[in-house]
Amino acid sequence: MAKRARVTENAGEGLRALPGGAGTATKALDRVIHERLRLGMVSALAVNESLTFRDLKEILDTTDGNLSVHARKLEEAGYVSFTKRFEGRVPCTEYRLTDSGREVLEQYLTHMEALIQATRQK
């Protein structure tokens, strides 16, 4: 039976693989943005100043209901903010990534990069 690497967080060094034990790295992942659609939303907002509901729906190829549920989760976590306005008589919701959302995304990406590095060192 092959030994499994345990990935742990070490201050200043990111993540590293240690011999033996089950992985503990998943405990450090932010479950709010780890979900595929929410990660897509946060990523799209990270490279755009703002996006409308319609823009996000098109980029992520999802339904109104699905996008609404995931946007609400990100809003509740404080990772995105939104403004509502009207374009003529049509409501328009515009989303922006908050500073907190940007910070959490950066931590998430750093964590995933460390996991990839640990895996490639095998």
MARBA-3410 file (N, C-alpha, C, O; in Angstrom, 1 decimal):
122
0.8,-1.2,0.0,0.0,0.0,0.0,0.9,1.2,0.0,1.8,1.3,0.8 ~ 0.6,2.2,-0.9,1.4,3.4,-1.0,1.1,4.3,0.2,0.0,4.4,0.7 ~ 2.1,5.1,0.6,1.9,6.1,1.7,1.2,7.3,1.1,1.5,7.6,-0.1 ~ 0.3,7.9,1.8,-0.3,9.1,1.4,0.3,10.3,2.0,0.8,10.3,3.1 ~ 0.4,11.3,1.2,1.1,12.6,1.7,0.0,13.4,2.4,-1.1,13.5,2.0
0.4,14.0,3.5,-0.5,14.9,4.3,0.0,16.3,4.0,1.2,16.6,4.1 ~ -0.9,17.1,3.6,-0.6,18.5,3.2,-1.0,19.4,4.4,-2.1,19.4,4.9 ~ 0.0,20.2,4.9,-0.3,21.1,6.0,0.1,22.5,5.7,0.9,22.7,4.8 ~ -0.4,23.4,6.5,0.0,24.8,6.3,1.1,25.1,7.3,1.1,24.7,8.4 ~ 2.2,25.8,6.8,3.3,26.1,7.6,3.5,27.6,7.4,3.7,28.1,6.3
3.4,28.4,8.5,3.5,29.9,8.4,4.7,30.3,7.6,5.9,29.8,7.8 ~ 4.5,31.1,6.6,5.6,31.7,5.8,6.0,30.7,4.6,6.7,31.2,3.7 ~ 5.6,29.5,4.7,6.1,28.5,3.6,4.9,28.0,2.8,5.2,27.2,1.9 ~ 3.7,28.5,3.0,2.6,28.0,2.3,2.3,26.6,2.7,2.2,26.3,3.9 ~ 2.0,25.7,1.8,1.7,24.3,2.1,2.8,23.4,1.6,3.5,23.7,0.7
2.9,22.3,2.4,3.9,21.3,1.9,3.4,19.9,2.2,2.6,19.7,3.1 ~ 3.9,19.0,1.5,3.5,17.6,1.7,4.4,16.9,2.7,5.6,17.1,2.8 ~ 3.7,16.2,3.6,4.4,15.5,4.7,4.0,14.0,4.5,2.9,13.7,4.2 ~ 5.0,13.1,4.8,4.6,11.7,4.6,3.6,11.3,5.7,3.6,11.7,6.8 ~ 2.7,10.3,5.3,1.8,9.7,6.2,0.6,10.6,6.4,0.6,11.8,6.3
-0.5,9.9,6.8,-1.7,10.6,7.2,-2.6,11.1,6.1,-2.2,11.1,4.9 ~ -3.8,11.4,6.4,-4.7,11.9,5.4,-4.5,13.4,5.2,-4.0,14.1,6.1 ~ -4.9,13.9,4.1,-4.7,15.3,3.8,-5.5,16.2,4.7,-6.7,15.9,5.0 ~ -4.9,17.3,5.1,-5.7,18.2,6.0,-5.9,19.5,5.2,-6.5,20.5,5.8 ~ -5.4,19.6,4.0,-5.4,20.9,3.3,-6.9,21.3,3.0,-7.2,22.5,3.0
-7.8,20.4,2.7,-9.1,20.8,2.4,-9.8,21.5,3.5,-10.7,22.3,3.2 ~ -9.4,21.4,4.7,-10.0,22.1,5.8,-9.7,23.6,5.7,-10.5,24.4,6.2 ~ -8.6,24.0,5.0,-8.3,25.4,4.9,-9.0,26.0,3.7,-8.9,27.3,3.6 ~ -9.5,25.3,2.8,-10.2,25.8,1.7,-11.5,26.6,2.1,-12.2,26.1,2.9 ~ -11.7,27.7,1.5,-12.9,28.5,1.7,-14.0,27.8,1.0,-14.1,27.9,-0.3
-14.9,27.2,1.7,-16.0,26.4,1.0,-17.0,27.3,0.2,-17.6,26.8,-0.7 ~ -17.0,28.6,0.6,-17.9,29.5,-0.1,-17.5,29.6,-1.6,-18.3,29.6,-2.5 ~ -16.2,29.9,-1.8,-15.8,30.1,-3.2,-15.3,28.8,-3.9,-15.0,28.8,-5.0 ~ -15.1,27.7,-3.1,-14.6,26.5,-3.7,-15.6,25.9,-4.7,-15.2,25.1,-5.6 ~ -16.9,26.2,-4.5,-17.9,25.7,-5.4,-17.7,26.2,-6.8,-17.4,27.4,-7.0
-17.8,25.4,-7.8,-17.5,25.8,-9.2,-18.1,27.1,-9.7,-17.4,28.0,-10.2 ~ -19.4,27.3,-9.6,-20.0,28.5,-10.1,-19.6,29.7,-9.3,-19.4,30.8,-9.9 ~ -19.5,29.6,-8.0,-19.1,30.8,-7.2,-17.7,31.1,-7.5,-17.3,32.3,-7.5 ~ -16.8,30.2,-7.7,-15.4,30.4,-8.0,-15.3,31.1,-9.4,-14.5,32.0,-9.6 ~ -16.2,30.7,-10.3,-16.3,31.4,-11.6,-16.7,32.8,-11.5,-16.2,33.7,-12.2
-17.7,33.0,-10.6,-18.2,34.4,-10.4,-17.1,35.3,-9.9,-16.9,36.4,-10.4 ~ -16.5,34.8,-8.8,-15.4,35.6,-8.1,-14.2,35.8,-9.1,-13.7,36.9,-9.1 ~ -13.9,34.8,-9.9,-12.8,35.0,-10.8,-13.1,36.0,-11.9,-12.3,36.8,-12.3 ~ -14.3,35.9,-12.4,-14.8,36.9,-13.5,-14.8,38.3,-12.9,-14.4,39.2,-13.6 ~ -15.2,38.5,-11.7,-15.3,39.8,-11.1,-13.9,40.3,-10.8,-13.7,41.5,-10.7
-12.9,39.4,-10.5,-11.6,39.8,-10.2,-10.9,40.5,-11.4,-10.0,41.3,-11.2 ~ -11.3,40.1,-12.6,-10.6,40.7,-13.8,-11.5,41.7,-14.5,-11.1,42.2,-15.5 ~ -12.6,42.0,-13.9,-13.5,43.1,-14.4,-13.9,44.0,-13.2,-14.1,43.5,-12.1 ~ -14.0,45.3,-13.5,-14.4,46.2,-12.4,-15.8,45.8,-11.9,-16.0,45.9,-10.7 ~ -16.7,45.5,-12.8,-18.0,45.1,-12.4,-18.6,44.3,-13.6,-18.2,44.4,-14.7
-19.6,43.5,-13.3,-20.4,42.8,-14.3,-21.8,42.7,-13.9,-22.2,42.7,-12.7 ~ -22.7,42.8,-14.9,-24.1,42.7,-14.6,-24.5,41.3,-14.5,-23.8,40.3,-14.8 ~ -25.7,41.1,-13.9,-26.3,39.8,-13.8,-26.3,39.1,-15.1,-25.9,37.9,-15.3 ~ -26.7,39.8,-16.2,-26.8,39.3,-17.5,-25.4,38.8,-18.0,-25.2,37.8,-18.6 ~ -24.4,39.7,-17.7,-23.0,39.3,-18.1,-22.5,38.0,-17.5,-22.0,37.1,-18.1
-22.8,37.9,-16.2,-22.3,36.8,-15.4,-23.1,35.5,-15.9,-22.5,34.4,-16.0 ~ -24.4,35.7,-16.2,-25.2,34.5,-16.7,-24.6,34.0,-18.0,-24.5,32.8,-18.2 ~ -24.2,34.9,-18.8,-23.7,34.5,-20.1,-22.3,33.9,-20.0,-22.0,32.9,-20.6 ~ -21.4,34.6,-19.2,-20.0,34.1,-19.0,-20.0,32.7,-18.4,-19.3,31.8,-18.8 ~ -20.9,32.5,-17.4,-20.9,31.2,-16.7,-21.9,30.2,-17.3,-21.9,29.0,-16.8
-22.6,30.6,-18.3,-23.6,29.7,-19.0,-24.5,28.9,-18.0,-24.5,27.7,-17.9 ~ -25.2,29.7,-17.2,-26.1,29.2,-16.2,-27.5,29.8,-16.2,-27.7,30.7,-17.0 ~ -28.4,29.3,-15.4,-29.7,29.8,-15.4,-29.8,31.0,-14.4,-29.0,31.2,-13.5 ~ -30.9,31.8,-14.5,-31.2,32.9,-13.6,-31.2,32.4,-12.2,-30.6,33.0,-11.3 ~ -32.0,31.3,-11.9,-32.2,30.8,-10.6,-30.9,30.4,-9.9,-30.6,30.7,-8.8
-30.1,29.6,-10.7,-28.8,29.1,-10.2,-27.9,30.3,-9.9,-27.2,30.3,-8.8 ~ -27.8,31.2,-10.8,-26.9,32.4,-10.6,-27.4,33.2,-9.3,-26.5,33.7,-8.6 ~ -28.7,33.4,-9.2,-29.2,34.1,-8.1,-28.8,33.5,-6.7,-28.4,34.2,-5.8 ~ -29.0,32.2,-6.6,-28.7,31.5,-5.4,-27.2,31.6,-5.0,-26.8,31.9,-3.9 ~ -26.3,31.4,-6.0,-24.9,31.5,-5.8,-24.4,33.0,-5.5,-23.6,33.2,-4.7
-25.0,33.9,-6.2,-24.7,35.3,-5.9,-25.1,35.7,-4.5,-24.4,36.4,-3.8 ~ -26.2,35.2,-4.0,-26.7,35.5,-2.7,-25.7,34.9,-1.7,-25.4,35.6,-0.7 ~ -25.2,33.7,-1.9,-24.2,33.2,-1.0,-23.0,34.0,-0.9,-22.4,34.3,0.2 ~ -22.5,34.5,-2.0,-21.3,35.4,-2.1,-21.6,36.7,-1.4,-20.7,37.3,-0.7 ~ -22.8,37.3,-1.6,-23.2,38.5,-0.9,-23.2,38.3,0.6,-22.7,39.2,1.3
-23.8,37.2,1.0,-23.9,37.0,2.5,-22.5,36.8,3.1,-22.3,37.2,4.3 ~ -21.6,36.3,2.4,-20.2,36.1,2.9,-19.5,37.4,2.8,-18.4,37.6,3.4 ~ -20.0,38.4,2.1,-19.3,39.7,2.0,-18.3,39.7,0.9,-17.4,40.6,0.9 ~ -18.3,38.8,0.0,-17.3,38.7,-1.1,-17.7,39.5,-2.3,-16.8,39.9,-3.1 ~ -19.0,39.7,-2.5,-19.4,40.6,-3.6,-20.4,41.6,-3.1,-21.1,41.3,-2.1
-20.5,42.7,-3.8,-21.5,43.7,-3.5,-22.3,43.9,-4.8,-21.8,43.6,-5.9 ~ -23.5,44.5,-4.6,-24.3,44.7,-5.8,-25.0,46.0,-5.7,-25.3,46.5,-4.6 ~ -25.3,46.6,-6.9,-26.2,47.7,-7.0,-27.3,47.4,-8.0,-27.1,46.7,-8.9 ~ -28.5,47.9,-7.7,-29.6,47.7,-8.6,-30.0,49.1,-9.2,-30.0,50.1,-8.5 ~ -30.3,49.0,-10.5,-30.7,50.2,-11.2,-31.6,49.8,-12.3,-31.8,48.6,-12.5
-32.1,50.8,-13.0,-33.0,50.5,-14.1,-32.3,51.0,-15.4,-31.8,52.1,-15.4 ~ -32.4,50.3,-16.5,-32.0,50.7,-17.8,-33.4,50.8,-18.6,-33.9,49.8,-19.1 ~ -33.9,52.0,-18.6,-35.2,52.2,-19.1,-36.2,51.6,-18.1,-36.2,52.1,-17.0 ~ -36.9,50.6,-18.5,-37.8,50.0,-17.5,-37.3,48.6,-17.1,-38.0,47.9,-16.4 ~ -36.1,48.2,-17.5,-35.6,46.9,-17.2,-34.6,47.0,-16.0,-33.7,47.8,-16.0
-34.9,46.2,-15.0,-34.0,46.2,-13.8,-32.6,45.6,-14.2,-32.5,44.7,-15.0 ~ -31.5,46.2,-13.6,-30.2,45.8,-13.9,-29.4,45.7,-12.6,-29.3,46.7,-11.9 ~ -28.9,44.5,-12.3,-28.1,44.3,-11.1,-26.7,44.2,-11.5,-26.3,43.4,-12.4 ~ -25.8,45.0,-10.9,-24.4,45.0,-11.2,-23.6,44.5,-10.0,-23.9,45.0,-8.8 ~ -22.7,43.6,-10.2,-21.9,43.0,-9.1,-20.5,43.5,-9.2,-19.9,43.8,-10.2
-19.9,43.7,-8.0,-18.4,44.0,-7.8,-17.8,43.1,-6.8,-18.5,42.7,-5.8 ~ -16.6,42.8,-7.0,-15.8,42.0,-6.0,-15.4,43.0,-4.8,-14.9,44.0,-5.1 ~ -15.7,42.6,-3.6,-15.3,43.4,-2.5,-13.8,43.2,-2.2,-13.2,42.3,-2.7 ~ -13.2,44.0,-1.3,-11.8,43.8,-0.9,-11.7,42.5,-0.2,-10.7,41.8,-0.4 ~ -12.7,42.1,0.6,-12.7,40.9,1.3,-12.7,39.7,0.3,-12.0,38.7,0.4
-13.5,39.8,-0.7,-13.6,38.8,-1.8,-12.3,38.7,-2.5,-11.9,37.6,-2.8 ~ -11.6,39.8,-2.8,-10.4,39.8,-3.5,-9.3,39.0,-2.6,-8.5,38.2,-3.1 ~ -9.3,39.3,-1.3,-8.4,38.7,-0.4,-8.6,37.2,-0.3,-7.6,36.4,-0.3 ~ -9.9,36.8,-0.2,-10.2,35.4,-0.1,-9.8,34.7,-1.4,-9.3,33.5,-1.3 ~ -10.0,35.3,-2.5,-9.7,34.6,-3.8,-8.1,34.5,-3.8,-7.7,33.4,-4.3
-7.4,35.5,-3.4,-5.9,35.4,-3.4,-5.5,34.3,-2.5,-4.6,33.5,-2.9 ~ -6.0,34.2,-1.4,-5.7,33.1,-0.4,-6.0,31.7,-1.0,-5.2,30.8,-0.9 ~ -7.2,31.6,-1.7,-7.6,30.4,-2.3,-6.6,30.0,-3.4,-6.2,28.8,-3.5 ~ -6.3,30.9,-4.3,-5.3,30.6,-5.4,-4.0,30.2,-4.8,-3.3,29.3,-5.4 ~ -3.5,30.9,-3.8,-2.2,30.5,-3.2,-2.3,29.1,-2.6,-1.4,28.3,-2.8
-3.4,28.8,-2.0,-3.6,27.4,-1.4,-3.6,26.4,-2.5,-2.9,25.4,-2.4 ~ -4.3,26.7,-3.6,-4.4,25.7,-4.7,-3.0,25.5,-5.4,-2.6,24.4,-5.8 ~ -2.3,26.6,-5.6,-0.9,26.6,-6.2,0.0,25.7,-5.3,0.8,24.9,-5.8 ~ -0.1,25.8,-4.0,0.7,25.0,-3.1,0.3,23.5,-3.2,1.2,22.7,-3.1 ~ -1.0,23.2,-3.3,-1.4,21.9,-3.5,-0.9,21.3,-4.8,-0.4,20.1,-4.9
-0.9,22.1,-5.9,-0.4,21.6,-7.2,1.1,21.4,-7.0,1.6,20.4,-7.5 ~ 1.9,22.3,-6.4,3.3,22.1,-6.2,3.6,20.8,-5.4,4.4,20.0,-5.8 ~ 2.9,20.6,-4.3,3.1,19.4,-3.5,2.8,18.2,-4.3,3.5,17.2,-4.1 ~ 1.8,18.2,-5.2,1.4,17.0,-6.0,2.5,16.8,-7.0,2.8,15.6,-7.3 ~ 3.0,17.8,-7.6,4.0,17.6,-8.7,5.4,17.2,-8.2,6.2,16.7,-8.9
5.6,17.4,-6.9,6.9,17.0,-6.3,7.0,15.5,-6.1,8.1,15.0,-5.9 ~ 5.9,14.9,-6.3,5.9,13.4,-6.1,6.6,12.7,-7.2,6.7,11.5,-7.2
END
